[in-house]
Amino acid sequence: MRRQDTEKQLETWIGMIGPADRTAIKDAQKRWDSIAKPLHSLGLLEDAVIKMAGISKTADVRIDKKALVVMCADNGVVAEGVTQTGQEVTAIVAENFLTCESSAAIMCKTAGVDIFPVDIGIARDTLVPDYKIAYGTKNLAKEPAMTRDEAVRAVLTGIGIVKERKEEGYDILATGEMGIGNTTTSSAVAAVLLDKPAETLTGRGAGLSGEGLRRKKEVIAKALALHKPDRKDSLDVLSKVGGFDLAGLAGVFLGGAVYRMPIVIDGFISAAAALLAVNMCGLAKEYMIASHVSREPGMQFILDELGLRASLSCGMSLGEGTGAVAFLPVLGMAVEVYRRMGTFSDNQIEDYKDLEEP
């Protein structure tokens, strides 16, 4: 398929995205307010359930079938010494998702969440389901990470994966990633889209030393000066300083909006992908739920830009979707309260009044 055709296809998908259903949102709010407990006492969890009603266009909210989608890809920028380990680790961990030997896989099994790893750009062939755009990206310190056409195809892959999960009956998707070097690409992307210095947003990733962090910041700053990505064009940003995992996740967030499925943001890398998706289509934000605030310094900046608040603050920085998976059982408990708890009238109790000052 020619580049013009793939971009046209992406534009068509984005054109299908509409706002969340306001009637369902009001109905869900009314349901919460009728439940025999103090008003708004489950806080952000109530907001998440209300949001899911708007997404699914019904106040009959449920999350019976849950999945984690993990985009796995390698990044050529690893050659610049911006990570503690080599990129061979990407393939090893990605295959461990299949055998329940990774952190995310173990947490998924515990939480009743199905896991779907995706090889969207690992540097070698693996046993992970193959959606490979290429064998890793180029070294963004020296050349664009990928072509624009590769960026588009990776985004379309993410949208397609949401379609697959929707057809299989999943109610909600969590997002994760595996790719050595992807806090570098995420910091570069976030710096462009937030229009902030890379030094402000860049953290230690998987445990860099002080010298390693200095080098990482320097590599990102030089790459941004070299390529001058256009912050108004997500595809330009992705192709110049992004990664296939980020592009695929951006597609998952857009796919959630197309197929009306709530998509849970994990940590910093997932949030950078969410920011890319919102940069492509502002309405995509209405289909996202923030799970936790990761330890990376850029995380809160992105959440503020998206106007989202995360329910958990555990100081996590593991990635793989672990924060999003940890959030799902908590969200599930809120959904059960919403669905099963009796109302004030059921209990012959006078309704609570909202006495909070505006």
C-alpha positions as a Markdown table, in Angstrom:
| # | Residue | x | y | z |
|---|---|---|---|---|
| 1 | Met | 0.0 | 0.0 | 0.0 |
| 2 | Arg | 1.4 | 3.4 | -0.9 |
| 3 | Arg | 2.1 | 6.0 | 1.7 |
| 4 | Gln | -0.7 | 8.3 | 0.6 |
| 5 | Asp | -3.1 | 5.3 | 0.8 |
| 6 | Thr | -2.0 | 4.4 | 4.4 |
| 7 | Glu | -2.3 | 8.0 | 5.6 |
| 8 | Lys | -5.8 | 8.2 | 3.9 |
| 9 | Gln | -6.8 | 5.1 | 5.8 |
| 10 | Leu | -5.6 | 6.6 | 9.1 |
| 11 | Glu | -7.5 | 9.8 | 8.4 |
| 12 | Thr | -10.7 | 7.8 | 7.7 |
| 13 | Trp | -10.4 | 6.0 | 11.1 |
| 14 | Ile | -9.8 | 9.2 | 12.9 |
| 15 | Gly | -12.8 | 10.8 | 11.2 |
| 16 | Met | -15.0 | 8.0 | 12.7 |
| 17 | Ile | -14.2 | 9.1 | 16.3 |
| 18 | Gly | -17.0 | 10.9 | 18.1 |
| 19 | Pro | -17.5 | 12.2 | 21.6 |
| 20 | Ala | -18.5 | 10.0 | 24.6 |
| 21 | Asp | -22.3 | 9.6 | 25.1 |
| 22 | Arg | -23.5 | 12.4 | 27.4 |
| 23 | Thr | -26.8 | 10.7 | 28.3 |
| 24 | Ala | -25.0 | 7.6 | 29.5 |
| 25 | Ile | -22.7 | 9.8 | 31.6 |
| 26 | Lys | -25.6 | 11.5 | 33.2 |
| 27 | Asp | -27.4 | 8.2 | 33.9 |
| 28 | Ala | -24.2 | 6.7 | 35.5 |
| 29 | Gln | -23.8 | 9.8 | 37.7 |
| 30 | Lys | -27.4 | 9.5 | 38.8 |
| 31 | Arg | -26.8 | 5.8 | 39.6 |
| 32 | Trp | -23.8 | 6.7 | 41.8 |
| 33 | Asp | -25.7 | 9.4 | 43.6 |
| 34 | Ser | -28.6 | 7.0 | 44.4 |
| 35 | Ile | -26.3 | 4.4 | 46.0 |
| 36 | Ala | -26.6 | 4.2 | 49.8 |
| 37 | Lys | -23.2 | 5.7 | 50.7 |
| 38 | Pro | -21.7 | 9.2 | 51.1 |
| 39 | Leu | -21.8 | 11.1 | 47.8 |
| 40 | His | -18.6 | 10.9 | 45.7 |
| 41 | Ser | -16.9 | 8.8 | 48.4 |
| 42 | Leu | -15.1 | 6.5 | 45.9 |
| 43 | Gly | -13.6 | 9.6 | 44.3 |
| 44 | Leu | -11.7 | 9.0 | 41.1 |
| 45 | Leu | -13.0 | 5.5 | 40.8 |
| 46 | Glu | -16.5 | 6.9 | 40.5 |
| 47 | Asp | -15.3 | 9.2 | 37.8 |
| 48 | Ala | -13.8 | 6.2 | 35.9 |
| 49 | Val | -17.0 | 4.3 | 36.0 |
| 50 | Ile | -18.9 | 7.3 | 34.7 |
| 51 | Lys | -16.4 | 7.7 | 32.0 |
| 52 | Met | -16.8 | 4.1 | 30.9 |
| 53 | Ala | -20.6 | 4.6 | 30.7 |
| 54 | Gly | -20.0 | 7.4 | 28.2 |
| 55 | Ile | -17.6 | 5.3 | 26.2 |
| 56 | Ser | -19.8 | 2.3 | 26.0 |
| 57 | Lys | -23.0 | 4.4 | 25.5 |
| 58 | Thr | -24.7 | 2.6 | 28.4 |
| 59 | Ala | -24.9 | 3.1 | 32.2 |
| 60 | Asp | -24.8 | -0.7 | 32.4 |
| 61 | Val | -21.0 | -0.7 | 33.0 |
| 62 | Arg | -19.1 | -3.9 | 33.3 |
| 63 | Ile | -15.6 | -5.1 | 32.9 |
| 64 | Asp | -16.0 | -8.8 | 32.9 |
| 65 | Lys | -13.3 | -9.5 | 30.2 |
| 66 | Lys | -10.0 | -7.6 | 30.6 |
| 67 | Ala | -6.8 | -7.6 | 28.5 |
| 68 | Leu | -3.4 | -6.1 | 28.5 |
| 69 | Val | -1.8 | -5.3 | 25.1 |
| 70 | Val | 2.0 | -5.1 | 25.3 |
| 71 | Met | 3.7 | -3.5 | 22.3 |
| 72 | Cys | 7.3 | -4.9 | 22.0 |
| 73 | Ala | 9.9 | -3.2 | 19.8 |
| 74 | Asp | 13.6 | -2.3 | 19.7 |
| 75 | Asn | 15.1 | 1.1 | 19.4 |
| 76 | Gly | 18.3 | 1.9 | 17.5 |
| 77 | Val | 19.2 | 4.7 | 19.9 |
| 78 | Val | 20.4 | 2.0 | 22.4 |
| 79 | Ala | 23.7 | 2.2 | 20.4 |
| 80 | Glu | 24.3 | 5.6 | 22.1 |
| 81 | Gly | 24.7 | 4.1 | 25.6 |
| 82 | Val | 21.4 | 5.5 | 26.9 |
| 83 | Thr | 20.4 | 2.2 | 28.7 |
| 84 | Gln | 21.8 | -0.1 | 31.3 |
| 85 | Thr | 21.3 | -3.2 | 29.3 |
| 86 | Gly | 21.5 | -4.2 | 25.6 |
| 87 | Gln | 18.6 | -4.5 | 23.3 |
| 88 | Glu | 18.7 | -8.3 | 23.3 |
| 89 | Val | 16.7 | -8.0 | 26.6 |
| 90 | Thr | 13.7 | -6.9 | 24.6 |
| 91 | Ala | 13.2 | -10.2 | 22.9 |
| 92 | Ile | 13.9 | -12.2 | 26.1 |
| 93 | Val | 11.3 | -10.4 | 28.1 |
| 94 | Ala | 8.8 | -10.3 | 25.3 |
| 95 | Glu | 8.9 | -14.1 | 25.0 |
| 96 | Asn | 8.6 | -14.3 | 28.8 |
| 97 | Phe | 5.1 | -12.8 | 28.5 |
| 98 | Leu | 4.1 | -16.0 | 26.7 |
| 99 | Thr | 5.3 | -18.2 | 29.5 |
| 100 | Cys | 4.1 | -16.1 | 32.5 |
| 101 | Glu | 7.7 | -15.4 | 33.5 |
| 102 | Ser | 7.6 | -11.6 | 33.3 |
| 103 | Ser | 6.3 | -9.2 | 35.9 |
| 104 | Ala | 3.3 | -8.1 | 33.9 |
| 105 | Ala | 2.3 | -11.7 | 33.0 |
| 106 | Ile | 2.4 | -12.8 | 36.6 |
| 107 | Met | 0.3 | -9.8 | 37.7 |
| 108 | Cys | -2.1 | -10.4 | 34.8 |
| 109 | Lys | -2.6 | -14.0 | 35.9 |
| 110 | Thr | -3.2 | -12.9 | 39.5 |
| 111 | Ala | -5.7 | -10.2 | 38.4 |
| 112 | Gly | -7.6 | -12.2 | 35.9 |
| 113 | Val | -6.4 | -10.2 | 32.9 |
| 114 | Asp | -5.5 | -11.8 | 29.6 |
| 115 | Ile | -2.2 | -10.7 | 28.1 |
| 116 | Phe | -1.5 | -10.1 | 24.4 |
| 117 | Pro | 2.2 | -9.3 | 23.6 |
| 118 | Val | 2.8 | -7.9 | 20.1 |
| 119 | Asp | 6.0 | -8.0 | 18.2 |
| 120 | Ile | 5.7 | -4.7 | 16.4 |
| 121 | Gly | 9.4 | -4.2 | 15.9 |
| 122 | Ile | 11.7 | -6.5 | 17.9 |
| 123 | Ala | 15.2 | -6.7 | 16.3 |
| 124 | Arg | 15.1 | -10.4 | 15.8 |
| 125 | Asp | 12.4 | -13.0 | 15.1 |
| 126 | Thr | 10.5 | -14.2 | 18.2 |
| 127 | Leu | 7.7 | -16.5 | 19.3 |
| 128 | Val | 5.6 | -13.4 | 20.0 |
| 129 | Pro | 2.7 | -12.9 | 17.6 |
| 130 | Asp | 4.2 | -11.1 | 14.6 |
| 131 | Tyr | 3.0 | -7.7 | 13.6 |
| 132 | Lys | 6.5 | -6.5 | 12.8 |
| 133 | Ile | 6.9 | -3.2 | 10.9 |
| 134 | Ala | 10.7 | -3.6 | 10.8 |
| 135 | Tyr | 13.5 | -5.1 | 12.8 |
| 136 | Gly | 13.8 | -2.2 | 15.2 |
| 137 | Thr | 14.1 | 1.5 | 14.5 |
| 138 | Lys | 17.2 | 3.4 | 13.3 |
| 139 | Asn | 19.4 | 5.3 | 15.7 |
| 140 | Leu | 17.6 | 8.6 | 16.1 |
| 141 | Ala | 20.8 | 10.3 | 17.2 |
| 142 | Lys | 22.0 | 10.0 | 13.6 |
| 143 | Glu | 18.9 | 9.6 | 11.4 |
| 144 | Pro | 15.1 | 9.5 | 11.6 |
| 145 | Ala | 14.0 | 6.6 | 13.7 |
| 146 | Met | 11.6 | 5.3 | 11.0 |
| 147 | Thr | 10.0 | 6.4 | 7.7 |
| 148 | Arg | 6.7 | 8.2 | 7.9 |
| 149 | Asp | 5.0 | 5.3 | 6.2 |
| 150 | Glu | 6.3 | 2.9 | 8.9 |
| 151 | Ala | 4.9 | 5.3 | 11.5 |
| 152 | Val | 1.5 | 5.2 | 9.9 |
| 153 | Arg | 1.5 | 1.4 | 9.5 |
| 154 | Ala | 2.4 | 1.0 | 13.2 |
| 155 | Val | -0.4 | 3.3 | 14.3 |
| 156 | Leu | -2.8 | 1.3 | 12.0 |
| 157 | Thr | -1.6 | -1.9 | 13.6 |
| 158 | Gly | -2.6 | -0.6 | 17.0 |
| 159 | Ile | -6.1 | 0.3 | 15.8 |
| 160 | Gly | -6.4 | -3.2 | 14.2 |
| 161 | Ile | -5.5 | -4.9 | 17.5 |
| 162 | Val | -8.3 | -3.1 | 19.3 |
| 163 | Lys | -10.7 | -4.3 | 16.6 |
| 164 | Glu | -9.5 | -7.9 | 17.3 |
| 165 | Arg | -10.0 | -7.6 | 21.0 |
| 166 | Lys | -13.4 | -5.9 | 20.6 |
| 167 | Glu | -14.6 | -8.8 | 18.4 |
| 168 | Glu | -13.4 | -11.2 | 21.1 |
| 169 | Gly | -15.6 | -9.6 | 23.6 |
| 170 | Tyr | -13.2 | -7.6 | 25.8 |
| 171 | Asp | -14.6 | -4.8 | 27.8 |
| 172 | Ile | -11.4 | -2.8 | 28.6 |
| 173 | Leu | -7.8 | -2.8 | 27.5 |
| 174 | Ala | -4.7 | -1.9 | 29.5 |
| 175 | Thr | -1.6 | -0.7 | 27.7 |
| 176 | Gly | 1.9 | -1.8 | 28.1 |
| 177 | Glu | 5.3 | -1.9 | 26.3 |
| 178 | Met | 8.6 | -3.7 | 26.2 |
| 179 | Gly | 11.6 | -2.1 | 24.4 |
| 180 | Ile | 15.0 | -1.3 | 25.7 |
| 181 | Gly | 15.6 | 2.4 | 25.1 |
| 182 | Asn | 12.0 | 3.4 | 25.1 |
| 183 | Thr | 12.2 | 5.9 | 27.9 |
| 184 | Thr | 14.6 | 7.8 | 25.6 |
| 185 | Thr | 12.1 | 7.9 | 22.7 |
| 186 | Ser | 9.3 | 8.7 | 25.1 |
| 187 | Ser | 11.2 | 11.6 | 26.6 |
| 188 | Ala | 12.0 | 12.9 | 23.1 |
| 189 | Val | 8.4 | 12.7 | 22.0 |
| 190 | Ala | 7.1 | 14.3 | 25.2 |
| 191 | Ala | 9.6 | 17.1 | 25.0 |
| 192 | Val | 8.3 | 18.0 | 21.5 |
| 193 | Leu | 4.6 | 17.7 | 22.2 |
| 194 | Leu | 4.8 | 19.5 | 25.6 |
| 195 | Asp | 7.2 | 22.1 | 24.2 |
| 196 | Lys | 9.5 | 21.6 | 27.2 |
| 197 | Pro | 13.2 | 21.0 | 27.5 |
| 198 | Ala | 14.1 | 17.3 | 27.3 |
| 199 | Glu | 16.2 | 17.8 | 30.5 |
| 200 | Thr | 13.1 | 18.5 | 32.5 |
| 201 | Leu | 11.2 | 15.4 | 31.3 |
| 202 | Thr | 14.0 | 12.8 | 31.1 |
| 203 | Gly | 14.5 | 10.3 | 34.0 |
| 204 | Arg | 16.7 | 7.4 | 34.7 |
| 205 | Gly | 14.5 | 4.8 | 33.1 |
| 206 | Ala | 15.6 | 1.3 | 34.2 |
| 207 | Gly | 18.3 | 2.6 | 36.7 |
| 208 | Leu | 20.8 | 4.7 | 34.9 |
| 209 | Ser | 23.8 | 6.2 | 36.7 |
| 210 | Gly | 24.2 | 10.0 | 37.0 |
| 211 | Glu | 26.6 | 9.9 | 34.1 |
| 212 | Gly | 24.2 | 7.7 | 32.1 |
| 213 | Leu | 21.4 | 10.1 | 32.7 |
| 214 | Arg | 23.5 | 13.0 | 31.6 |
| 215 | Arg | 24.4 | 11.2 | 28.3 |
| 216 | Lys | 20.7 | 10.3 | 27.7 |
| 217 | Lys | 19.6 | 13.9 | 28.1 |
| 218 | Glu | 22.4 | 15.0 | 25.8 |
| 219 | Val | 21.5 | 12.4 | 23.1 |
| 220 | Ile | 17.8 | 13.5 | 23.2 |
| 221 | Ala | 18.6 | 17.2 | 23.0 |
| 222 | Lys | 21.0 | 16.7 | 20.0 |
| 223 | Ala | 18.4 | 14.5 | 18.2 |
| 224 | Leu | 15.7 | 17.1 | 18.6 |
| 225 | Ala | 18.0 | 19.8 | 17.3 |
| 226 | Leu | 19.0 | 17.6 | 14.3 |
| 227 | His | 15.6 | 16.5 | 13.2 |
| 228 | Lys | 13.4 | 19.5 | 14.3 |
| 229 | Pro | 10.2 | 17.4 | 14.6 |
| 230 | Asp | 6.9 | 19.3 | 14.0 |
| 231 | Arg | 4.9 | 19.2 | 17.3 |
| 232 | Lys | 1.7 | 19.7 | 15.3 |
| 233 | Asp | 2.2 | 16.5 | 13.4 |
| 234 | Ser | 2.3 | 13.3 | 15.5 |
| 235 | Leu | 3.5 | 11.3 | 12.5 |
| 236 | Asp | 6.4 | 13.6 | 12.0 |
| 237 | Val | 7.4 | 13.3 | 15.7 |
| 238 | Leu | 7.0 | 9.5 | 15.6 |
| 239 | Ser | 9.0 | 9.1 | 12.5 |
| 240 | Lys | 11.9 | 11.2 | 13.6 |
| 241 | Val | 12.3 | 10.4 | 17.3 |
| 242 | Gly | 9.7 | 7.8 | 18.3 |
| 243 | Gly | 9.5 | 4.0 | 18.4 |
| 244 | Phe | 7.3 | 1.3 | 16.9 |
| 245 | Asp | 6.0 | 0.5 | 20.4 |
| 246 | Leu | 4.9 | 4.2 | 20.9 |
| 247 | Ala | 3.3 | 4.3 | 17.5 |
| 248 | Gly | 1.4 | 1.0 | 18.1 |
| 249 | Leu | 0.2 | 2.2 | 21.4 |
| 250 | Ala | -0.9 | 5.5 | 19.9 |
| 251 | Gly | -3.0 | 3.4 | 17.6 |
| 252 | Val | -4.5 | 1.4 | 20.5 |
| 253 | Phe | -5.6 | 4.7 | 22.1 |
| 254 | Leu | -7.2 | 5.8 | 18.8 |
| 255 | Gly | -8.7 | 2.4 | 18.3 |
| 256 | Gly | -10.3 | 2.6 | 21.7 |
| 257 | Ala | -12.0 | 5.8 | 20.5 |
| 258 | Val | -13.0 | 4.2 | 17.2 |
| 259 | Tyr | -14.4 | 1.0 | 18.8 |
| 260 | Arg | -15.7 | 2.6 | 22.0 |
| 261 | Met | -13.5 | 0.7 | 24.4 |
| 262 | Pro | -11.9 | 2.3 | 27.5 |
| 263 | Ile | -8.1 | 2.2 | 27.3 |
| 264 | Val | -6.1 | 2.4 | 30.5 |
| 265 | Ile | -2.8 | 4.4 | 30.4 |
| 266 | Asp | 0.1 | 2.7 | 32.2 |
| 267 | Gly | 3.1 | 4.8 | 33.0 |
| 268 | Phe | 5.3 | 7.4 | 31.2 |
| 269 | Ile | 5.8 | 5.5 | 28.0 |
| 270 | Ser | 2.2 | 4.6 | 27.6 |
| 271 | Ala | 1.3 | 8.2 | 28.5 |
| 272 | Ala | 3.6 | 9.6 | 25.8 |
| 273 | Ala | 1.7 | 7.4 | 23.3 |
| 274 | Ala | -1.6 | 8.7 | 24.7 |
| 275 | Leu | -0.3 | 12.2 | 24.1 |
| 276 | Leu | 0.5 | 11.4 | 20.5 |
| 277 | Ala | -3.0 | 10.0 | 20.0 |
| 278 | Val | -4.6 | 13.1 | 21.4 |
| 279 | Asn | -2.4 | 15.2 | 19.2 |
| 280 | Met | -3.9 | 13.4 | 16.3 |
| 281 | Cys | -7.5 | 13.5 | 17.6 |
| 282 | Gly | -8.5 | 15.5 | 20.6 |
| 283 | Leu | -11.6 | 13.4 | 21.2 |
| 284 | Ala | -9.4 | 10.3 | 21.9 |
| 285 | Lys | -8.9 | 11.7 | 25.4 |
| 286 | Glu | -12.5 | 10.9 | 26.3 |
| 287 | Tyr | -11.7 | 7.2 | 25.9 |
| 288 | Met | -8.6 | 7.1 | 28.2 |
| 289 | Ile | -8.3 | 6.3 | 31.9 |
| 290 | Ala | -5.1 | 7.1 | 33.8 |
| 291 | Ser | -4.0 | 4.3 | 36.2 |
| 292 | His | -1.0 | 5.5 | 38.1 |
| 293 | Val | 1.6 | 8.2 | 38.3 |
| 294 | Ser | 5.0 | 6.6 | 37.5 |
| 295 | Arg | 8.3 | 7.7 | 38.9 |
| 296 | Glu | 9.6 | 9.2 | 35.6 |
| 297 | Pro | 9.7 | 13.0 | 35.9 |
| 298 | Gly | 7.7 | 13.6 | 32.7 |
| 299 | Met | 4.6 | 11.6 | 33.8 |
| 300 | Gln | 2.8 | 14.3 | 35.7 |
| 301 | Phe | 3.5 | 16.8 | 33.0 |
| 302 | Ile | 1.7 | 14.6 | 30.5 |
| 303 | Leu | -1.3 | 13.9 | 32.8 |
| 304 | Asp | -1.7 | 17.6 | 33.4 |
| 305 | Glu | -1.6 | 18.2 | 29.6 |
| 306 | Leu | -4.2 | 15.6 | 29.1 |
| 307 | Gly | -6.4 | 16.9 | 31.9 |
| 308 | Leu | -6.4 | 13.4 | 33.5 |
| 309 | Arg | -5.9 | 12.3 | 37.2 |
| 310 | Ala | -4.5 | 8.9 | 38.1 |
| 311 | Ser | -6.0 | 6.9 | 40.9 |
| 312 | Leu | -2.8 | 5.2 | 42.1 |
| 313 | Ser | 0.5 | 6.6 | 43.2 |
| 314 | Cys | 2.8 | 3.7 | 44.0 |
| 315 | Gly | 6.1 | 5.1 | 42.9 |
| 316 | Met | 6.3 | 2.4 | 40.1 |
| 317 | Ser | 8.6 | 2.6 | 37.1 |
| 318 | Leu | 8.6 | -1.0 | 35.9 |
| 319 | Gly | 6.6 | -0.5 | 32.6 |
| 320 | Glu | 5.2 | -3.5 | 30.7 |
| 321 | Gly | 1.7 | -2.4 | 31.7 |
| 322 | Thr | 2.2 | -3.3 | 35.4 |
| 323 | Gly | 0.7 | -0.1 | 36.8 |
| 324 | Ala | -2.4 | -0.4 | 34.5 |
| 325 | Val | -2.9 | -4.1 | 35.5 |
| 326 | Ala | -2.5 | -3.2 | 39.2 |
| 327 | Phe | -5.3 | -0.6 | 38.7 |
| 328 | Leu | -7.8 | -3.0 | 37.1 |
| 329 | Pro | -8.8 | -5.0 | 40.2 |
| 330 | Val | -9.4 | -1.7 | 42.1 |
| 331 | Leu | -11.5 | -0.4 | 39.2 |
| 332 | Gly | -13.3 | -3.8 | 39.2 |
| 333 | Met | -14.3 | -3.4 | 42.9 |
| 334 | Ala | -15.7 | 0.1 | 42.1 |
| 335 | Val | -17.8 | -1.4 | 39.3 |
| 336 | Glu | -19.2 | -4.1 | 41.6 |
| 337 | Val | -20.2 | -1.5 | 44.1 |
| 338 | Tyr | -21.8 | 0.5 | 41.3 |
| 339 | Arg | -23.7 | -2.5 | 40.0 |
| 340 | Arg | -24.7 | -4.3 | 43.2 |
| 341 | Met | -25.1 | -1.9 | 46.0 |
| 342 | Gly | -28.6 | -0.9 | 47.2 |
| 343 | Thr | -29.9 | 2.6 | 46.8 |
| 344 | Phe | -31.1 | 5.0 | 49.5 |
| 345 | Ser | -34.7 | 4.2 | 48.7 |
| 346 | Asp | -34.0 | 0.4 | 48.8 |
| 347 | Asn | -32.8 | 0.9 | 52.4 |
| 348 | Gln | -35.5 | 3.4 | 53.3 |
| 349 | Ile | -32.8 | 6.1 | 53.9 |
| 350 | Glu | -33.2 | 9.7 | 53.0 |
| 351 | Asp | -31.0 | 10.6 | 50.1 |
| 352 | Tyr | -27.7 | 12.3 | 50.8 |
| 353 | Lys | -27.5 | 15.9 | 49.8 |
| 354 | Asp | -24.4 | 17.4 | 48.1 |
| 355 | Leu | -23.4 | 20.1 | 50.7 |
| 356 | Glu | -19.9 | 20.8 | 49.4 |
| 357 | Glu | -19.1 | 24.3 | 48.6 |
| 358 | Pro | -18.7 | 24.8 | 44.8 |
